[in-house]
Structure formats: structure tokens, C-alpha cells
Amino acid sequence: MTPGTMDEEKLFAARLHAVRNRPYLATALFALHTVESRWVPTMAVDRHWRCYVSPAFVDRTPLAELAAVWVHEVSHLLRDHHGRSDRYAAKHELTGPGERLRMNIAADCEINDDVFGDGLARPEGAVRPALLRLPEGQLMEDYLRRFRLGPYTDRFAWLDCGSGADGLERGWELGPEGAHGLSAQERDAVRFRVAQGITGSPGSVPKGWQRWAQEAFHPPQPWRDLLGAAVRSAMSGAGEDYTYGRPARRSAGLPGVVLPSLRRRPPHVCVIVDTSGSVSDAELGSALLEIAAIVRAIGGRRDLVSVLSCDAAAHVTAELCRAEGISLVGGGGTDLRTGFAKALRGTPRPDVIVALTDGQTPWPEARPPARTIVGLFPRQCPADETDPYYRPDTPPAWARVVTVG
């Protein structure tokens, strides 16, 4: 081999080794077009499915580790880390290469917990959640909320997996007009083939990949965003009233006339959680997460949020300190009318009521004097097995309904 050139035989032998150990990724691995580059520290990918490879890295890396890096890089593309990074950066107003490095680290944490082992050796310096004192099994977005650049991340300052990992284009990438890139349709076709292979023969495929394949076929509805938007919309006009305690500034232009001013106070929210026997523990866990999100939506004011657990009767929870400390009582039948009645008797009366339920309940006949949102856990069959024609009452028209989960 000529000095300074890349050992392609070793590189492609490593890809075959990766295919033998991860056959469900074969379509994606062979879809990558390799580009020799001395600008990358190891291997990197762009969003157009080109893989940039350092010749020096190929020379010094054992074949089993090189195969693992193949799997690592293609995982970034299959899991759409570039698109997810762009969306996260836009939502949280993050800019600059430092934030993109943090996204690259978080993306590596997501995929490295099930890349290595079973024939693929862990390369030296690979990012692992434990090195950042973080738990395994989380998504990139979860990790981004849990760490910042600092002493624990200094060792990864060299990391650069390309725009395919964090969405930020590099100067050494060929760009959208360069040769050998895949079109959007071709990229989607590769993902579909990989997901099809995983769901058709899951076998010993890691749980993370099985979850990814299910989401590739059935993209989840952004119900948390929808529910959050519904709560914010309901709170936007709540807690407003006119008062003569502070006259309006326009009164100065009308001698002898006192105009009231608009007073805004923080809205009070009451969350009614269906704790009947037909609601699963997982759904109750989702309810706790939503309560925490509602507290954040009103600026962290826990004193403005009350929680009722309700089956056939309403039960007041203890003081709301944090979502993990809420005790949800119940397990019997369902009648959320008792929960609505108890919520409206509270002091102060809530401006917004959020009911988290599977919908198998009677509803109040009259519209309550508070804006109402129903987070509905979906059901595919009637709950009453003794009556095949039973259908639960649907949420009333005066409630804003968001399907949860």
C-alpha cells in the first residue's frame, strides 16, 4: 500500500464484519459511500449518507473496533440525529459549535449503549453515559437536558462525527450538490428497509433498535406538545378581570370618568387524574409527567396547581412538591363527575381543569365554569366484557381533547 493512502481492504473488511454481526443494518451499511479525508479524527458522516474516513485511523484501529465505528456512524443517520439536533436547537434557541458538540456527545450516548459487544469491540475513547455520570437507555434529547459542557466533557473535545450527527455542516463535507449523496427519498427507503428487517425478525435485536423500528413504521404523535399547547392556550385568557382599584391610564383623557384597568393574576389549574382500575401504571406515570409539565408551564408555581385522584370518588392529594412525590389513590370504578364537582368547590376555584383519563366515565352534564382539557388515554375495545355493545361516553364537546400516548 502506498504511504498516505487509505487501506480500503481493511476498511471494507471491517464493514463486512459489521454486517455479519449486525445483519439488520446491512442495507444501511452498504448504502454509505466512503470519502477519504484527513480532516476527520476518526470517521464521520454527513446528512447525505457519505462517510468520511481518516486513513491514519484505519491503519491504527483493530478490525473489530473499526467495524463497531461503522455501526456507530450509520446509527447517527438511521436515527435522524441531524434532523433531531436541528429541531432541538431551534426550539431551545441554541447556536454555535459548542452546542453542536454537546449534541454530538448526547447522540453518542444514545447509541453507544447497544452498539458494542457481540462481536464488536468498544473503541478507545468511545462516549458512554457512565463517563458523564448519566443513566443508560435514554434518548439524545433526554441527555441534552441533563448535562452541559464542563470537566466531564473535556475529554471529548476532539469528537466530530460530522453533520450527520449534529446537523452542523463542515467545510470539508461535499454538501448537497456533491457526488454520491443519497436523495431524501433514497434515505427514507434505506430506513424503511432496515426497520422492516428488524420488525420482521427481531430475534436478538437490542431493545433500542426495536423501539426505533416501531417508531419508523408508526411515527408517534407529538401528544405532549399538543397537550402542552392546549394547556397554555387555556391559561392565556384565564385569571383576567377588570378592577377599579387601579384606574386605567385612559381615564386621564376622560375628565370625570373612571375606567377600570385589566388585572391579570396567575391562573389556578386543577388536574384530575383517573385512577380507576382500567388505567395502567404506565398511563399513571404519563400523568405524573404531565403534571410536572403543567407546573413548568406556569413558571414553576406549584402553589397554583392542585391534583385530584379520582375513581368513583375524588381524593385530594398531599401538597404538591414535585411530581415524583404525588400519591395517586384509587383503583375502583370511574366517575369523573365527582372529581369535577370537588375541583369546582375548591378555594380558589380553578381557572383551568385538566382531566387525564381513559374516557370510560360519565361526564358532567353542564359545561363547568372553567376551561377544560381532556388528556385521553386511547382504548381499542369496550371495558365491559359482559356487554359487548357497551360504549363509554365520549368527552363532551365543550372540552378540548388531546389523545395521550
N, C-alpha and C positions, 0 to 999 in steps of 0.2 A: 504494500500500500504506500502511495506517495505521501511523504511527510506533509502534514497540514490538511490532508483531505479526510473526509469522514468515512469511517468504517461502516459502510452500508450493509455489508453482510452481517455484521454483529447486530446492527440496529434492527434489521428486518427479522433476524433470527429471534431477537427479543420480542418482537411483535407476535411471531408465531407461538412463542412460549406463552405470551399473554392470552392468545386465543385458545390455546389448549386448556389453560386454567380458568378462563372466563369465557366459555363459548357463547354465552348470551350477548356478549359485547362484540362479536366478530364483525358484524355488519358495520358498526361504528368505527372499529379499529382500522378496517381496510378502507373506509371512506376518507380517512385523513391523508392529506398529501404532505409529504415531508419537504422542508426547505432548510438547507444548511445555513447556519447563522452563528457568527461569533459574538453577537450582541447579547445572546441569552445565556444565563448562567448554567442552565441545565436543559430543559425542554419547555416549550411554551406553545400556546395555541391562540389563534385569533378567532373571531366570531364567524369567519368564513370557512372554518374547518381546515386550516393549514396548520401544520405542526412544525415549529421552528426548533432545530436541534443543534446543540453545541458539539462540534467534533471532539473537543477535549473531554467533554462529559461522557460521550460514548466510549472513548478509549479507557477512561479510568473506572467506569462503573461495571460491576459484575452483571452478567446477563440476567439473572433473576431479579435484581434490583431495577435494571433497565426495563424489564417487562412490566414491573409494578408502576414505573413512571408513565409508560404508555397508557395503562389503565387509568392512572390518576388524571392525566391530561384530557383524555376523552370523556372522563366523568364530568369535568367542568362544562363541556359543550352539551352533553346529553341533559344535564340538569339545569341548563339555561342560566348559568351563573352570571353571564354577561348581561342578559336582559334583566334578571332579578337585581343585580347591582345597580343598573341604571335606574330602575324603578325605586329602589330604596334610597339612592342618592337624591332623586328628585323629590321624593316625599319628605325626607328629613333635611333637605337643603344642604347636602354635603358636597364639598368641592375639594379639588386638589389631589395630588398624588399620594399624600399621606392617608387620606380616607380610602383611596382605592387600594393601597397596600393593606389597610385593615380589612377591606372586603375580600381581598385575596386570601388573607390568613383565615378569615371566617369560613370562606368557601372550602379551603383545605381541611379545616376542622370537620366540616360536614361530611366530606367524602373519605377521609383517611381512616375513619373508624371501621370501615369494612372493605378497604382496598387490599390490605396486606394479609399475609397468611395463605394457607392452602396453595403453596407453590410460588407465591410472590413475596419476595423479601422486602422488608421495610428499608428504604434508602436512608443513608445517614443524613440527619438534619431535617427529616420529614416533620411537618407540623402535626401535633396531636393535641386534642383538648386538654389532656392532663398536664401538658407543659405550661398551659395558661391557667391552670387550676380551674378548669371548666369541666362539666359533665359531658359524657359522650352521648351520641344519639340525637343531637339537636340539629336544627336546620341553620343555614347560614344567617338568616335574619335573626334567629334566637341568639346566636353567638355575638352578632354585632351589637346587640343591646346589652351585652354582659362584659365587654372589655373595651379598653382604649389602648392606644399605643403608649408604651411605657417600658419599664425594666423587663417585664416578662416577654415583650415582643422584640427587644433589641436584637436577639439572635436571628430573627427572621427578616432583618432589613434588606438582605440580599434577594429576597423572594421575588420572582417575576414570572408568573405563568401566562402573561400576555393578556390581550383584551378579551380572550375567550373566558377568562376567569373573573375579571373585574369590570369589563366594559370600556376601559380607557385605551384608546388606540395608541400604539407606539410608533416611533419614527421608523423603526426597522421592519414594520409589517408591510405587506404588499397592498393592503387596503381593499376596498370593494371592487375596484377595477382591475386588480392584479390577476395573474393567471392561476388556474387550478382551484379557485374558490367554489364552494357549493352555493347554489341559489337557495332562497328561502324555502321553496318547495322541496328541493332535494334534501335540505336539512331536516325538514319535517318528516319526509319519507324515511330517513335513517332512524329518527327517533321512534317512529311508528313500528318499524321492523324490529328494533331492539325490544320495545315494550311488548310487542306481540310474542316474541320468543320467550320473554320472561313469564308472562301470564299463561302461555300455552304449556310450559314445562317448568314450573317454579323450582322443583327439586330442592337443591341446597342453596338457592339464590339468597343472599343476605336480605334481611327484612327491609333495609333501606332501599334496595333496588326494587323489591316487590311493591313497596309503597309508591315509589316513583312511577312504576309501570301502571299501577292502578290510576294514578292521577293523570298520566299521559292519555289514557283512554277516556277518563271521566274527570275533566278539569273541575276542581272544587269551586263552588260558587263563593264569591267573597262575602259570606254572610256576616262576618264580623265587621267588615267595613260598612255593609248595608245597615246592620243593626246600630252601629255607632252613629251613622249619618241620621238615622231615624230619631235616635235619642237627642242628638244635637239640634235637629230641626224642631222637635217638640219643645225643647228647652229655650229656643231662641225667643219665643214670644211670651214665655211663662214668667210669672213674677213681675209683671209690669202693671202699674196703676197710676192714676193721677192723684196729686196731693196739693193742698193749699198751704202746706207747711213751708214750702219754698216756692213763692210765686214764679211764674215763667218770666224769662227776660223780655218777652214780647209785651208784658204788661206796661213797660216804660213808655211804649208808643201809644197806649190807650189810657189816657188820664181818667181816673175814677173807676177803672175796670181792673179787677184782679183775676188773672188767668192761672189755672193750676199748671204745675210742671209735671213731667212724666217721671215717676220714681221707678227705678229698677232695683229689685232685690234678687239675690241668688235663688234659683228655683229649688224646691224640695222634690226629691224623687223617691218614690216607694217602689221597691222591687218585690213582686210576688213570685215566689218560686214554687212550682208544682212538685211536691214531694210524695205524690201518691205512688202506689206500688208499680204502676205502669211506666214510671220514669226510671231509666237506668242510672247506675252510678256514674257512668261516663257523661251522661247528659247533665247530671247534677254538677259534675266537675266543670263542664262548659258553663253552667250557670254561675259558678263562683268566679270564673274568669271574666264573664260579662259584668258582674257586679264590680270587680276591680276596674274594668274599663270605664264604667259609668262614673266611678269616683274620680278617675283621671280626667274625664270629660268636663267635670265641674271644678277643675282646679285642685283636686285632692281634698276637697272639703267633705270628710267622712260624716261630719255632723249634719250634712244636708241629704244624706242617703239613709233610708230605713229599709229593712228587709223583713219580709214575712214569709215563712214557710207554710204551705197550705196543702192539705189533702182534703178531707171532708170538713176540716175545721182549720182556722187560721191560728198560727203560733208566732208570737213575736220572738225574734232572735235576740241574743245579747247585744250589747253596744258594739257598733261596727268599728273595729280597729283595723282589721285587714281581712282580705278575702279568705286567707287560709284559716282564720280563726272563727269563721261563721259556722254555727251548728244548725244544720237543716233537719227539722223534726218532721216525721210523718211516716207514710208507708201504707196508708189505708186507701179508701176511695177518694174520688175527686169532686170537689165543688168549689170552684174558684170564686163563686159569688160571696162566700164568707170572707175570702181574702180581700175582695174589693170593698165590702162593707166595712171591714176593720180598718183598711187603709184610709177610707174617707172619714172615719171617726177620729183619726189621729190628729194630734196637735203639734205643729201646724198641719193643715190639710195639704196633701201633696199637690204639686202643680203637674207632675208627670207620673203616670203609673206604667211600669214595665212588667208584664206578666210573661214568665218563662215557663212554658207548658207543652205537653204533647197534644193539647186541644181536646182531650176526651173528658169534657166537663161541661156543665151548663154555664151559661154566661148571664150577666145582669141584663134585665130586660130594657132598662133605660140607659142612655149614654151618661157615664159618670161626669161630674164637673171637673175633670182633669184630662189632659191629653193622654191617650192610651196607646201603648205599643205592645204587640204580642210577638215574642220570640217563640216560634213554633217548632218543636221537635217533630220531624216528619214520621208518619206511620203508614205502613203499607197494607195493613189489614185491620178489621174491626177488633176491638179489645174484648167484646163479649162473645165468647165461644158458644154460649147456649142459644144465642140468637144470631143466625147468620145474616139477617137483614139489618142488624143494628148498624147505625152510622152515627158517630158523635156529632154534636152540633158544631158547625163551623164558626170561627171567630166572627163577631158582629162586624157590620160594615163600618161602624164608627171607630174601629181600631186599625192602626197601621200594622200590617202583618209582615214579618220577615221570617223566612224559613231558616232554622238554625241547624248547622251540621250538614 
